[in-house]
Amino acid sequence: MNTPWTKPVVISIGDPPVETAIETTQGAAWAMIEDWPVEDGTALDRALTVCAAVDAGKSKPEDARKAFVEAAKEAHILVRA
C-alpha cells in the first residue's frame, strides 16, 4: 500500500489550503480519511474502496491513483495529476 505511484497527485488541502503531493495509496487513504473537505461523494467512496483493495492485494496502486484523482476532482481540490 505504500508503494510509490508512477506520478504524484497534487491537491490543495487544509486551512489555509496548501498544495500537497500524494505519492502512495497509503498517503491517499490518509488524506481522504483525515483531511478531505467533503465527507460524502461517489468518487470518494470508490477511491476509499479501491485503496482498501490495494491493501488487500486485489487491485493495483495505479487503480488507486486513478480513483484518487477522480475523488479530488469531485472535491474540487485537484491541482495536477
RADA-V310197 format. One record per residue. RES is the residue in one small letter. PSI is psi in degrees with one decimal (none if undefined). OMEGA is omega as a letter, one per 30 degrees, with the letter a starting at -180 (NA if undefined). NEAR is the number of other ideal C-beta (glycine too) atoms within 8 Angstrom. Layout:
res:RES psi:PSI omega:OMEGA near:NEAR
res:RES psi:PSI omega:OMEGA near:NEAR
This chain:
res:m psi:-21.8 omega:a near:10
res:n psi:15.1 omega:l near:5
res:t psi:129.9 omega:a near:7
res:p psi:142.0 omega:l near:5
res:w psi:162.5 omega:l near:13
res:t psi:-28.0 omega:a near:5
res:k psi:131.6 omega:l near:6
res:p psi:158.9 omega:l near:7
res:v psi:125.9 omega:a near:16
res:v psi:125.4 omega:l near:12
res:i psi:160.3 omega:l near:12
res:s psi:111.0 omega:a near:9
res:i psi:153.1 omega:l near:11
res:g psi:-178.2 omega:l near:7
res:d psi:102.3 omega:g near:3
res:p psi:155.9 omega:a near:4
res:p psi:136.0 omega:l near:8
res:v psi:136.1 omega:l near:7
res:e psi:127.9 omega:a near:8
res:t psi:130.7 omega:l near:10
res:a psi:123.0 omega:l near:7
res:i psi:123.5 omega:a near:12
res:e psi:-7.3 omega:a near:8
res:t psi:163.3 omega:l near:12
res:t psi:-39.1 omega:l near:16
res:q psi:-43.6 omega:l near:9
res:g psi:-38.0 omega:l near:9
res:a psi:-46.4 omega:a near:15
res:a psi:-45.6 omega:l near:13
res:w psi:-42.8 omega:l near:9
res:a psi:-44.1 omega:a near:13
res:m psi:-33.3 omega:a near:14
res:i psi:-42.2 omega:a near:7
res:e psi:-37.9 omega:a near:6
res:d psi:2.8 omega:a near:8
res:w psi:137.4 omega:a near:12
res:p psi:-13.0 omega:l near:7
res:v psi:151.6 omega:a near:8
res:e psi:-17.4 omega:a near:3
res:d psi:144.4 omega:l near:5
res:g psi:143.6 omega:a near:9
res:t psi:-47.0 omega:a near:6
res:a psi:-36.6 omega:l near:11
res:l psi:-48.4 omega:l near:14
res:d psi:-42.4 omega:l near:9
res:r psi:-43.3 omega:a near:11
res:a psi:-41.8 omega:l near:15
res:l psi:-38.2 omega:l near:11
res:t psi:-44.0 omega:l near:9
res:v psi:-39.3 omega:l near:12
res:c psi:-42.3 omega:l near:17
res:a psi:-36.8 omega:l near:9
res:a psi:-36.6 omega:l near:11
res:v psi:-44.8 omega:l near:15
res:d psi:-33.9 omega:l near:9
res:a psi:-0.4 omega:a near:6
res:g psi:16.7 omega:a near:4
res:k psi:-8.1 omega:l near:5
res:s psi:165.0 omega:a near:8
res:k psi:150.7 omega:l near:6
res:p psi:-35.2 omega:a near:12
res:e psi:-25.9 omega:l near:8
res:d psi:-40.2 omega:l near:11
res:a psi:-39.1 omega:l near:17
res:r psi:-46.9 omega:a near:14
res:k psi:-43.8 omega:l near:8
res:a psi:-37.1 omega:l near:14
res:f psi:-41.5 omega:l near:15
res:v psi:-44.6 omega:l near:11
res:e psi:-39.5 omega:l near:11
res:a psi:-38.9 omega:l near:15
res:a psi:-36.9 omega:l near:12
res:k psi:-45.8 omega:a near:9
res:e psi:-38.0 omega:a near:11
res:a psi:-2.3 omega:a near:12
res:h psi:40.2 omega:l near:6
res:i psi:3.9 omega:a near:10
res:l psi:127.5 omega:l near:12
res:v psi:-52.5 omega:l near:7
res:r psi:148.6 omega:a near:5
res:a psi:none omega:NA near:7
